[in-house]
Amino acid sequence: MAESQPHLFVSYASADREQVERIIAVFDAAGFRVWQDRSGIPGGAPYGPAIIGAIRACGALLLCGSEASYGSRNVRQEIALAWKHERAILPLLLEFAAIPEAGPFSRRRWPRLDSTSLGRSIRADTRRARRSYH
């Protein structure tokens, strides 16, 4: 995949890292260019500017939704930055958890991808989500 193509910024809580790693592998296999903090920030580099730059350069932010991520200050800041820079936000539900009605979560109704469909219909889900933003 060409380096100049926009990437998918993955926003998640560290408590969900193992599950998110499997999801990233599915997106990689489907041909998406994915940016994640663990692989996108070189060792010793300040993470704040790297995350801001990655969100500004992304085509969309993939919100890996869980109780832990909805409670994460970092995830809330990433959503706010994506919103500020007018990036599409694609929630991927990792588990059934109530989506907060306040803060960056209340901005709009988003299409939701279901992680249980990964491997079978992720391409159909992402095509449907992309159409909702055009």
C-alpha positions as CSV (number, residue, x, y, z in Angstrom):
1,M,0.0,0.0,0.0
2,A,1.3,3.4,-0.9
3,E,2.7,5.4,2.0
4,S,0.9,8.5,0.8
5,Q,-2.5,6.9,1.3
6,P,-4.4,8.0,4.4
7,H,-4.3,5.5,7.2
8,L,-6.8,4.3,9.8
9,F,-5.9,5.7,13.2
10,V,-6.7,3.1,15.9
11,S,-8.0,4.5,19.2
12,Y,-8.3,2.0,22.1
13,A,-7.7,1.5,25.8
14,S,-4.6,-0.3,26.7
15,A,-6.7,-2.9,28.7
16,D,-8.1,-4.0,25.3
17,R,-4.7,-4.2,23.5
18,E,-4.7,-8.0,22.9
19,Q,-8.1,-7.9,21.3
20,V,-7.2,-4.8,19.3
21,E,-4.0,-6.4,18.0
22,R,-6.2,-9.2,16.4
23,I,-8.5,-6.6,14.9
24,I,-5.5,-4.7,13.4
25,A,-4.3,-7.9,11.8
26,V,-7.7,-8.3,10.1
27,F,-7.6,-4.7,8.8
28,D,-4.1,-5.2,7.6
29,A,-5.1,-8.4,5.8
30,A,-8.0,-6.5,4.2
31,G,-5.5,-4.0,2.7
32,F,-6.0,-1.1,5.1
33,R,-3.0,1.0,6.2
34,V,-3.3,1.1,10.0
35,W,-1.7,3.4,12.5
36,Q,-1.4,2.3,16.2
37,D,0.6,3.9,19.0
38,R,2.7,0.8,19.6
39,S,4.1,0.7,16.1
40,G,3.6,4.3,15.0
41,I,5.7,6.0,17.7
42,P,9.5,5.3,17.7
43,G,11.0,4.5,21.1
44,G,11.8,7.6,23.1
45,A,9.8,9.9,20.9
46,P,7.2,12.2,22.5
47,Y,3.9,10.6,22.1
48,G,1.7,13.7,22.1
49,P,2.9,15.3,18.8
50,A,3.1,11.8,17.2
51,I,-0.6,11.1,18.0
52,I,-1.7,14.6,17.0
53,G,0.1,14.2,13.6
54,A,-1.3,10.8,13.0
55,I,-4.8,11.9,13.7
56,R,-4.4,14.9,11.4
57,A,-3.1,12.7,8.6
58,C,-5.6,9.9,9.0
59,G,-8.5,9.1,6.7
60,A,-10.6,7.9,9.7
61,L,-10.3,7.1,13.4
62,L,-11.3,3.6,14.4
63,L,-12.7,3.8,17.9
64,C,-12.4,0.4,19.6
65,G,-15.4,0.7,21.9
66,S,-15.4,-0.9,25.3
67,E,-16.1,0.1,28.9
68,A,-12.4,0.7,29.3
69,S,-12.1,2.9,26.2
70,Y,-15.2,4.9,26.9
71,G,-13.6,5.7,30.3
72,S,-10.2,6.5,28.9
73,R,-9.1,10.2,29.0
74,N,-6.7,9.5,26.1
75,V,-9.4,8.0,23.9
76,R,-11.7,11.0,24.6
77,Q,-8.9,13.3,23.6
78,E,-8.3,11.3,20.4
79,I,-12.0,11.5,19.5
80,A,-12.0,15.3,20.2
81,L,-8.9,15.7,17.9
82,A,-10.5,13.7,15.1
83,W,-13.7,15.7,15.4
84,K,-11.7,19.0,15.4
85,H,-9.8,17.9,12.2
86,E,-13.1,16.7,10.7
87,R,-12.0,13.0,10.4
88,A,-14.5,10.3,10.1
89,I,-15.0,8.3,13.3
90,L,-15.8,4.6,13.0
91,P,-16.8,2.9,16.2
92,L,-16.0,-0.8,16.4
93,L,-17.8,-2.4,19.3
94,L,-15.4,-4.7,21.2
95,E,-18.1,-5.5,23.8
96,F,-21.5,-4.4,24.8
97,A,-21.0,-1.3,26.8
98,A,-23.1,1.8,27.2
99,I,-21.8,4.6,25.0
100,P,-21.6,7.8,27.1
101,E,-24.0,10.5,26.1
102,A,-21.7,13.3,27.2
103,G,-18.4,14.7,25.7
104,P,-17.1,13.6,22.4
105,F,-19.3,10.6,22.3
106,S,-22.5,12.7,22.0
107,R,-21.4,14.6,18.8
108,R,-23.3,12.4,16.3
109,R,-24.7,9.1,15.6
110,W,-22.0,7.0,14.0
111,P,-22.2,3.8,11.9
112,R,-21.0,1.0,14.1
113,L,-18.9,-2.0,13.1
114,D,-19.3,-5.2,15.1
115,S,-16.1,-7.0,16.0
116,T,-17.9,-10.4,15.8
117,S,-18.2,-9.9,12.1
118,L,-14.4,-9.7,11.6
119,G,-13.1,-12.2,9.2
120,R,-16.5,-12.7,7.5
121,S,-17.8,-9.3,6.6
122,I,-15.4,-6.6,7.6
123,R,-15.1,-5.4,4.0
124,A,-18.9,-5.0,3.7
125,D,-19.1,-3.3,7.1
126,T,-16.3,-0.8,6.2
127,R,-17.8,-0.1,2.7
128,R,-21.1,0.7,4.4
129,A,-19.4,2.9,6.9
130,R,-17.4,4.7,4.2
131,R,-20.6,5.4,2.2
132,S,-22.2,7.1,5.3
133,Y,-19.5,9.7,5.2
134,H,-19.7,10.6,1.5
